[in-house]
Amino acid sequence: MTSIPAQKRPVALALVLIVTGIVGWFSSFELTVTKINALINPTAGISCDFSIVVQCGKNLDSWQGSLFGFPNPLIGLGAFVAPIVVGAALLAGARFSRWFWVLFNLGVLAAMVFVVWLISQSIFELNTLCVWCMAVWSITIPMFWTLTFYTLGSGHIPTGRRARTFFSRAYGWVPLVTVVSYLIIAIIAQLRLDVIAYL
């Protein structure tokens, strides 16, 4: 376990933001293209539909897939640019004010809340698992934990001394916390949908 180094460029955070941002943007792009193709040619099959349980079509056609009146992937196309830019700026040596970290963390928190809601809707309401949607889920989770533990542990978001020490040390546990998060989702999905039987 490693804590956050004091007064050093957060290379690990920057790389996580860049990689997760790129994967999230690409997944959103694929979902957007899939949605457009489905609108142009409704009778054509969707390439990411593999079974009754593992498919994209049902998610994209549902009201949950267009929560704000337009396809959710369009949100990703715009939003995932932010972590890429922030990560690149950090690697270049940029320093951000406290208000920026607070707002950025709130934005990623909103993404995490949205993803948790989408996961619940997909598993409990739509009874499907969308491949590209899961890619978005899988990168939002480590992005959230990494950024949140960093901002709380480094003091960018004000906390008490004990809390700051705790989150600084917890920063090194992000991979484990991420894996545990994945396992919880996988177990719930298996118990609810019996995914393995449809693979």
N, C-alpha and C positions, 0 to 999 in steps of 0.2 A: 504494500500500500504506500502510495506517495502523496504528499500534500502539495498544495499549490506553492511553487517557488515565489518568494517575495521579489517584486520589482523586476520580473523577467517577462520577456515577450511570450504570450501564451500560444506557443506553436501548436501544441496538441489541440487546443480549442479551435484554433484557426483551421487546422486540417480537417477536424470533424465538421466544422461549418461548411467548408468547401465541398468535401466529399458528399455529405448528406444533402447539401443544396443541389449539387449536380444530379445525384440520383433522384431526388424529389422532383426536380424540374423535368428530367427526362421521362419519368413515370407519368407526370402530369401531361406532358406532350403526347405520349402514347395514348393516354386516355382521351385526350382532346381529339386526336386523329381518329380514334376508334368511334367516338361519338359522331363526328362529322360524317364518316363513311357510312355509319348506320342511318343517318338522316338522309344521305344522298341515295343510298340503296338499301332500303329496309329489309329486303328479302335475302340479302347476302349474309353469309355466316360471319360471325365475329371471331377473329383469330385467337382471342384469349378466352374463348368459351371451351373448356375441356370436359366438363361434366355438369350434372345438375347442381352440384355443390360448388365446384370451382369454375366460376365464370364471371365475365364482366358485364354482359348484356343486361342482366336483371338489375344490377346496381345502377348502371347508367340510365336505365329507363325509369327508375323509381323517382318519387318525389324527393327522397333523401339524396339522390344524386344531383339534384338541382335545387338545393335548399333555399338559395337566395334568388331564384327565378332564372338562373343560368347554370350551365354545367359546372359542378364543383372543380373539375380540373383546371378551369380558367383561373381560379383563385391560386392554384399551385403555380401556374405559369408566371404569375406576377410575384407571388410571395417568396418562392424559392430563390429568386434572384438576390434577395436581401442577405441571406447567410453566406452566399458565395462572395458577394461584394465585401461584407464585413470580414470574412475570413481572409480574403486577399489583402485587405487593408491592414489587418493585424500582422500578417506575414511581412508586409512592407514597413512595419514599425509604427503604424498609426496608434494614437492614444485617444480614447473617447471619454467624454465627460460622464459623470455619474447619471445624469438624466437620460443620456443615450442608452446606457446599459439597462436602466430601469425600463425604458420604453421597449427596447429590443427584447428583453426578457419577457415582458408582458405580451408582446406579439407572439413569441414562441410558445408561451403558456396558452394563449388563445388557440394556437395551432394544435397543441397537445389536447386541449379540452375538445376541440372539434374532432380530432382523430379518435379519441375515446368514445365520443358519441357515435361516430361512423362505424366503429368496431361493434358497438352494441347493436346498432341498427342492422348491420350486415349479418351478425350471428343470430340475433333473436327475432328480427322482423323479416328480413329478406331471405334468411336461411341460405346464404351463399358467401363465398369468399372470392373476391375479385383479385386477380393476380397483381395488377398494377396498383390497385388500391392498397394491397398488403405491402407493396414496395414503399409506398408513401408512409404507411404506418410504421414500417420497420426503420425508417430513417428519422422520422419525427421524434420517436422515443429517445434514441441516444442523443439527438440534438438537444432536446429539452433537458435531460438529466445533466449532460455535460455543461451546457450554458448556465443552468440554474445553480449547480454546485460551484461553478467557477465564480459567478457574480456574488453569491452569498459568502463563499469562502475567502474571496479576495477583498471584500469590503466595498465592492462597487455598489452593492445594495446593502444599506446599513443594517447591521445586526449586532447583538451583544457579543462580547468576547468569546463566551463559551460556544455560541452558535457558529461564530466565524471559524473557530478552531475545529468544530465538528465537521462543517461543510468543506473546509480546506482538506481535512483528512479523507472525507468521503469522496472527494474528487477522484482519488485513485481507485475507488470502487465502482466507477461508472460502468465499466464492462460487465461486472457481475450484476449490478442493478438492472442493466439493459437485458441481459440474458434471463434474469428472473421475470422481468416484464414480458418478454417473449413467451416464456414457459406458461405464465398465467393465461395469456391469450390463447396459446395452443391447447392447453388443457380444457379451457372453457369451450373452444371451438370443437374439439373432439367429443366432449361430453354432449354437446348440443347437436352437432351435425354429423358425427361419426365420419369425419373427413377421410380417415385412412381407408375406409371401405370403398370410397369413390376414386381413389388414386389409381 
